[in-house]
Amino acid sequence: MDRKSLINDLHKALEILSEYSGGYSGEYASAEEFYCDLRNRVQKLEHGDDSVLAELQTWFTPTCQWDDFVGNISL
């Protein structure tokens, strides 16, 4: 997947996640808290910081943060 496509998918994820509130997932006490961190990582990636890629991959791994807050929604 190329960088532009990944960033577009992450923006879709942010849009979807913005519809959720509450919940719990490991280090995040709410969907809003996870949203803030995800938005921050997307901004870093947009500015060329590839150090966030491993964390983003983990967040979207089955049974991790994305699944905990949103469920099985395809981007």
N, CA, C and O atoms as a MOPAC input file, in Angstrom:
PM7 MOZYME 1SCF
protein

 N      0.85100 1    -1.18000 1     0.00000 1
 C      0.00000 1     0.00000 1     0.00000 1
 C      0.89500 1     1.24000 1     0.00000 1
 O      1.86200 1     1.32300 1     0.75800 1
 N      0.56300 1     2.18600 1    -0.84800 1
 C      1.36800 1     3.39600 1    -0.88200 1
 C      0.93300 1     4.36700 1     0.21900 1
 O     -0.15800 1     4.25600 1     0.77800 1
 N      1.80100 1     5.30000 1     0.50600 1
 C      1.60600 1     6.25100 1     1.60800 1
 C      0.30400 1     7.04500 1     1.45800 1
 O     -0.43600 1     7.20900 1     2.42900 1
 N      0.02400 1     7.53600 1     0.25200 1
 C     -1.17000 1     8.35300 1     0.02800 1
 C     -2.44000 1     7.53800 1     0.30300 1
 O     -3.37700 1     8.03700 1     0.92600 1
 N     -2.46600 1     6.30400 1    -0.15700 1
 C     -3.60300 1     5.43000 1     0.06700 1
 C     -3.78400 1     5.13100 1     1.55700 1
 O     -4.90500 1     5.13000 1     2.06700 1
 N     -2.68100 1     4.88000 1     2.24200 1
 C     -2.72700 1     4.62400 1     3.68300 1
 C     -3.28500 1     5.83000 1     4.42900 1
 O     -4.14500 1     5.68500 1     5.29800 1
 N     -2.80600 1     6.99100 1     4.09700 1
 C     -3.27400 1     8.21100 1     4.76400 1
 C     -4.76200 1     8.43900 1     4.48300 1
 O     -5.50300 1     8.84900 1     5.37600 1
 N     -5.19900 1     8.17800 1     3.25700 1
 C     -6.63300 1     8.30100 1     2.94100 1
 C     -7.45800 1     7.34100 1     3.78800 1
 O     -8.50100 1     7.71900 1     4.32100 1
 N     -6.99200 1     6.09800 1     3.91500 1
 C     -7.70400 1     5.12100 1     4.74500 1
 C     -7.72800 1     5.54500 1     6.20600 1
 O     -8.73200 1     5.35900 1     6.89400 1
 N     -6.64100 1     6.10700 1     6.67500 1
 C     -6.59300 1     6.55900 1     8.06500 1
 C     -7.54600 1     7.72900 1     8.30300 1
 O     -8.13400 1     7.84000 1     9.37900 1
 N     -7.70000 1     8.59000 1     7.31900 1
 C     -8.68200 1     9.68300 1     7.44900 1
 C    -10.10500 1     9.12600 1     7.48500 1
 O    -10.95500 1     9.64500 1     8.20900 1
 N    -10.36900 1     8.07300 1     6.70700 1
 C    -11.67300 1     7.41200 1     6.77200 1
 C    -11.89100 1     6.82200 1     8.16800 1
 O    -12.98400 1     6.90400 1     8.72800 1
 N    -10.83000 1     6.22800 1     8.71400 1
 C    -10.91200 1     5.65800 1    10.05800 1
 C    -11.22300 1     6.74400 1    11.08000 1
 O    -12.03900 1     6.53400 1    11.97700 1
 N    -10.58700 1     7.88900 1    10.95400 1
 C    -10.86000 1     8.99900 1    11.87300 1
 C    -12.31600 1     9.44000 1    11.77300 1
 O    -12.95700 1     9.72500 1    12.78500 1
 N    -12.83100 1     9.49500 1    10.55600 1
 C    -14.22600 1     9.89900 1    10.36400 1
 C    -15.16700 1     8.89900 1    11.03100 1
 O    -16.12400 1     9.29200 1    11.69700 1
 N    -14.89700 1     7.62300 1    10.85300 1
 C    -15.72700 1     6.58400 1    11.46400 1
 C    -15.61900 1     6.64900 1    12.98200 1
 O    -16.63000 1     6.63100 1    13.68400 1
 N    -14.39500 1     6.72400 1    13.48200 1
 C    -14.16000 1     6.73500 1    14.92200 1
 C    -14.78400 1     7.94600 1    15.59500 1
 O    -15.17300 1     7.87300 1    16.76100 1
 N    -14.88400 1     9.05200 1    14.88400 1
 C    -15.46700 1    10.26900 1    15.46800 1
 C    -16.93900 1    10.07900 1    15.83900 1
 O    -17.48900 1    10.87000 1    16.60500 1
 N    -17.57000 1     9.05200 1    15.31100 1
 C    -18.97600 1     8.76300 1    15.59600 1
 C    -19.15400 1     7.98100 1    16.90600 1
 O    -20.28000 1     7.78000 1    17.36200 1
 N    -18.05200 1     7.54500 1    17.50200 1
 C    -18.12000 1     6.68100 1    18.68400 1
 C    -17.72300 1     7.44700 1    19.94200 1
 O    -16.96900 1     8.41900 1    19.89100 1
 N    -18.24900 1     6.98500 1    21.06300 1
 C    -17.88200 1     7.57700 1    22.35300 1
 C    -17.86800 1     6.48100 1    23.40600 1
 O    -18.46900 1     5.42000 1    23.24100 1
 N    -17.17200 1     6.76900 1    24.48400 1
 C    -17.11000 1     5.81800 1    25.58800 1
 C    -16.30800 1     4.58700 1    25.24300 1
 O    -15.45300 1     4.61400 1    24.35700 1
 N    -16.58700 1     3.50600 1    25.94900 1
 C    -15.88600 1     2.25400 1    25.72200 1
 C    -14.57700 1     2.17000 1    26.48100 1
 O    -14.24700 1     3.04400 1    27.28400 1
 N    -13.84500 1     1.11400 1    26.21800 1
 C    -12.56300 1     0.88700 1    26.89400 1
 C    -11.73800 1    -0.07300 1    26.04400 1
 O    -12.27100 1    -1.02300 1    25.47100 1
 N    -10.42500 1     0.18400 1    25.96700 1
 C     -9.52400 1    -0.70900 1    25.23800 1
 C     -8.12600 1    -0.56900 1    25.78900 1
 O     -7.38800 1     0.33300 1    25.39300 1
 N     -7.75700 1    -1.43600 1    26.68600 1
 C     -6.38700 1    -1.43000 1    27.19900 1
 C     -5.97300 1    -0.08500 1    27.74400 1
 O     -6.40800 1     0.31000 1    28.82600 1
 N     -5.13900 1     0.62300 1    27.01000 1
 C     -4.61100 1     1.90400 1    27.48400 1
 C     -5.55800 1     3.07900 1    27.26300 1
 O     -5.27300 1     4.19100 1    27.70600 1
 N     -6.67800 1     2.84700 1    26.58600 1
 C     -7.61400 1     3.93900 1    26.29400 1
 C     -8.91400 1     3.76500 1    27.06300 1
 O     -9.55100 1     2.71300 1    27.00400 1
 N     -9.29400 1     4.80300 1    27.77800 1
 C    -10.50700 1     4.77000 1    28.58800 1
 C    -11.74800 1     5.14500 1    27.78400 1
 O    -12.86900 1     4.98400 1    28.26600 1
 N    -11.55600 1     5.64600 1    26.55700 1
 C    -12.70700 1     6.02700 1    25.73800 1
 C    -12.31400 1     6.10900 1    24.27200 1
 O    -11.13700 1     6.22900 1    23.92900 1
 N    -13.32300 1     6.04200 1    23.42000 1
 C    -13.10100 1     6.18900 1    21.98400 1
 C    -12.56700 1     7.58900 1    21.67500 1
 O    -11.77500 1     7.76700 1    20.75000 1
 N    -13.00000 1     8.56700 1    22.44300 1
 C    -12.53300 1     9.94200 1    22.21800 1
 C    -11.02800 1    10.05900 1    22.46300 1
 O    -10.31900 1    10.74200 1    21.72500 1
 N    -10.56300 1     9.39400 1    23.49200 1
 C     -9.13900 1     9.40900 1    23.81800 1
 C     -8.33000 1     8.72900 1    22.70300 1
 O     -7.28300 1     9.23000 1    22.29200 1
 N     -8.82300 1     7.60000 1    22.22800 1
 C     -8.16700 1     6.89500 1    21.13000 1
 C     -8.17900 1     7.75400 1    19.87300 1
 O     -7.18400 1     7.81000 1    19.15100 1
 N     -9.28800 1     8.42000 1    19.60900 1
 C     -9.40500 1     9.31000 1    18.44600 1
 C     -8.30800 1    10.37500 1    18.46100 1
 O     -7.67900 1    10.63500 1    17.43500 1
 N     -8.08300 1    10.98400 1    19.60800 1
 C     -7.06300 1    12.03400 1    19.71900 1
 C     -5.67300 1    11.49500 1    19.38800 1
 O     -4.91100 1    12.13700 1    18.66600 1
 N     -5.34800 1    10.32500 1    19.91200 1
 C     -4.04300 1     9.73500 1    19.62300 1
 C     -3.93200 1     9.31400 1    18.15900 1
 O     -2.88500 1     9.50100 1    17.53900 1
 N     -4.99500 1     8.75100 1    17.60900 1
 C     -4.97200 1     8.35000 1    16.20600 1
 C     -4.79000 1     9.57400 1    15.31100 1
 O     -3.98600 1     9.54500 1    14.38000 1
 N     -5.52000 1    10.63400 1    15.58200 1
 C     -5.39100 1    11.87100 1    14.79800 1
 C     -3.95900 1    12.40300 1    14.86400 1
 O     -3.40600 1    12.84400 1    13.85600 1
 N     -3.36900 1    12.35800 1    16.05000 1
 C     -1.99500 1    12.80600 1    16.23100 1
 C     -1.02500 1    11.98200 1    15.38100 1
 O     -0.13300 1    12.54100 1    14.74200 1
 N     -1.19700 1    10.65300 1    15.37200 1
 C     -0.30400 1     9.78100 1    14.60300 1
 C     -0.48500 1     9.98400 1    13.10700 1
 O      0.48500 1     9.93300 1    12.35200 1
 N     -1.71900 1    10.21300 1    12.67400 1
 C     -1.97300 1    10.46500 1    11.25500 1
 C     -1.28300 1    11.76400 1    10.83300 1
 O     -0.68800 1    11.82800 1     9.75800 1
 N     -1.35900 1    12.77500 1    11.65700 1
 C     -0.68900 1    14.04100 1    11.35400 1
 C      0.82400 1    13.84600 1    11.26200 1
 O      1.47100 1    14.39500 1    10.37000 1
 N      1.37800 1    13.07600 1    12.17400 1
 C      2.81200 1    12.80400 1    12.12900 1
 C      3.18800 1    12.07600 1    10.83900 1
 O      4.18700 1    12.40700 1    10.20200 1
 N      2.38700 1    11.08900 1    10.46100 1
 C      2.64500 1    10.33500 1     9.23800 1
 C      2.56600 1    11.25500 1     8.01900 1
 O      3.38000 1    11.14900 1     7.10200 1
 N      1.59800 1    12.14400 1     8.01600 1
 C      1.45200 1    13.10300 1     6.90900 1
 C      2.68000 1    14.00300 1     6.78200 1
 O      2.99600 1    14.48200 1     5.69300 1
 N      3.35800 1    14.22700 1     7.88400 1
 C      4.55500 1    15.06800 1     7.87500 1
 C      5.83900 1    14.25200 1     7.74000 1
 O      6.93300 1    14.76400 1     7.97800 1
 N      5.70100 1    12.97600 1     7.35600 1
 C      6.86200 1    12.15900 1     7.04400 1
 C      7.44800 1    11.35000 1     8.18100 1
 O      8.51100 1    10.75100 1     8.01800 1
 N      6.79500 1    11.31500 1     9.32000 1
 C      7.30300 1    10.56700 1    10.47200 1
 C      6.83100 1     9.11200 1    10.40500 1
 O      5.73300 1     8.78000 1    10.85100 1
 N      7.67600 1     8.26100 1     9.84500 1
 C      7.33300 1     6.84600 1     9.70100 1
 C      7.44900 1     6.06500 1    11.00400 1
 O      7.09700 1     4.88600 1    11.04700 1
 N      7.92700 1     6.69000 1    12.04600 1
 C      8.07100 1     5.98600 1    13.32600 1
 C      6.71900 1     5.57700 1    13.91300 1
 O      6.67000 1     4.74800 1    14.82200 1
 N      5.63200 1     6.14200 1    13.41100 1
 C      4.30000 1     5.82800 1    13.93400 1
 C      3.67700 1     4.61400 1    13.25600 1
 O      2.62700 1     4.14600 1    13.69600 1
 N      4.28700 1     4.09600 1    12.21000 1
 C      3.69600 1     3.00100 1    11.44000 1
 C      3.47600 1     1.73600 1    12.26400 1
 O      2.42500 1     1.10500 1    12.15500 1
 N      4.44600 1     1.36300 1    13.08100 1
 C      4.30800 1     0.13700 1    13.88700 1
 C      3.14500 1     0.26500 1    14.86200 1
 O      2.38000 1    -0.68200 1    15.04700 1
 N      3.00800 1     1.42700 1    15.48400 1
 C      1.91700 1     1.63800 1    16.42700 1
 C      0.56400 1     1.60700 1    15.70300 1
 O     -0.39500 1     1.01500 1    16.19800 1
 N      0.49500 1     2.23800 1    14.54800 1
 C     -0.74400 1     2.22300 1    13.76900 1
 C     -1.11500 1     0.79900 1    13.37700 1
 O     -2.28100 1     0.41200 1    13.45600 1
 N     -0.14000 1     0.03500 1    12.96300 1
 C     -0.40000 1    -1.35400 1    12.58500 1
 C     -0.96500 1    -2.13400 1    13.76500 1
 O     -1.90700 1    -2.91000 1    13.60500 1
 N     -0.40200 1    -1.93400 1    14.93100 1
 C     -0.87900 1    -2.61500 1    16.13000 1
 C     -2.31900 1    -2.22100 1    16.43600 1
 O     -3.14000 1    -3.08700 1    16.73900 1
 N     -2.63800 1    -0.94500 1    16.36300 1
 C     -3.97900 1    -0.46700 1    16.67900 1
 C     -5.05000 1    -1.08300 1    15.79100 1
 O     -6.19200 1    -1.24700 1    16.22200 1
 N     -4.69000 1    -1.43000 1    14.53700 1
 C     -5.66200 1    -1.97000 1    13.60000 1
 C     -5.59200 1    -3.48900 1    13.47800 1
 O     -6.27700 1    -4.07900 1    12.64200 1
 N     -4.77200 1    -4.11900 1    14.30600 1
 C     -4.70000 1    -5.57100 1    14.35100 1
 C     -5.98100 1    -6.09500 1    15.00800 1
 O     -6.48500 1    -5.49400 1    15.95800 1
 N     -6.50900 1    -7.22400 1    14.49600 1
 C     -7.72300 1    -7.76900 1    15.11600 1
 C     -7.57400 1    -7.91300 1    16.63500 1
 O     -6.51300 1    -8.28700 1    17.13500 1
 N     -8.62500 1    -7.61800 1    17.33600 1
 C     -8.74800 1    -7.64600 1    18.79900 1
 C     -7.98100 1    -6.53000 1    19.50100 1
 O     -7.79700 1    -6.57900 1    20.71700 1
 N     -7.53900 1    -5.54100 1    18.76100 1
 C     -6.86200 1    -4.39700 1    19.38700 1
 C     -7.78900 1    -3.18100 1    19.37900 1
 O     -9.00300 1    -3.34000 1    19.26000 1
 N     -7.24800 1    -1.99100 1    19.50100 1
 C     -8.03800 1    -0.78300 1    19.72200 1
 C     -9.16300 1    -0.57000 1    18.71400 1
 O    -10.30000 1    -0.30600 1    19.10500 1
 N     -8.86100 1    -0.68000 1    17.42500 1
 C     -9.89200 1    -0.42200 1    16.42200 1
 C    -11.07800 1    -1.36500 1    16.62100 1
 O    -12.22900 1    -0.92800 1    16.63400 1
 N    -10.79800 1    -2.63900 1    16.77500 1
 C    -11.87500 1    -3.61300 1    16.99500 1
 C    -12.61700 1    -3.36000 1    18.29300 1
 O    -13.83800 1    -3.50700 1    18.34700 1
 N    -11.90600 1    -2.98500 1    19.32600 1
 C    -12.54500 1    -2.74200 1    20.62000 1
 C    -13.54400 1    -1.59200 1    20.56500 1
 O    -14.61000 1    -1.66300 1    21.17700 1
 N    -13.20600 1    -0.54100 1    19.83900 1
 C    -14.08500 1     0.63300 1    19.80100 1
 C    -15.08300 1     0.61800 1    18.64200 1
 O    -16.21800 1     1.07100 1    18.79600 1
 N    -14.67400 1     0.11000 1    17.50600 1
 C    -15.49400 1     0.22500 1    16.30200 1
 C    -16.05900 1    -1.11000 1    15.85500 1
 O    -17.17000 1    -1.17200 1    15.32800 1
 N    -15.31100 1    -2.16500 1    16.05800 1
 C    -15.75900 1    -3.47200 1    15.59700 1
 C    -15.21100 1    -3.79200 1    14.22400 1
 O    -14.19100 1    -3.24500 1    13.80400 1
 N    -15.87900 1    -4.66100 1    13.54400 1
 C    -15.40600 1    -5.15500 1    12.25900 1
 C    -15.95000 1    -4.30600 1    11.11800 1
 O    -16.79200 1    -4.76200 1    10.34400 1
 N    -15.47300 1    -3.08300 1    11.01500 1
 C    -15.87800 1    -2.18300 1     9.93200 1
 C    -14.70300 1    -2.04400 1     8.97500 1
 O    -13.60400 1    -1.66600 1     9.38200 1
 N    -14.93400 1    -2.34700 1     7.71400 1
 C    -13.89400 1    -2.23200 1     6.70400 1
 C    -13.71300 1    -0.78000 1     6.29100 1
 O    -14.66800 1    -0.00400 1     6.24500 1
 N    -12.48700 1    -0.43500 1     5.99800 1
 C    -12.20200 1     0.91200 1     5.53400 1
 C    -12.17300 1     0.93900 1     4.01300 1
 O    -11.94600 1     1.99200 1     3.41800 1

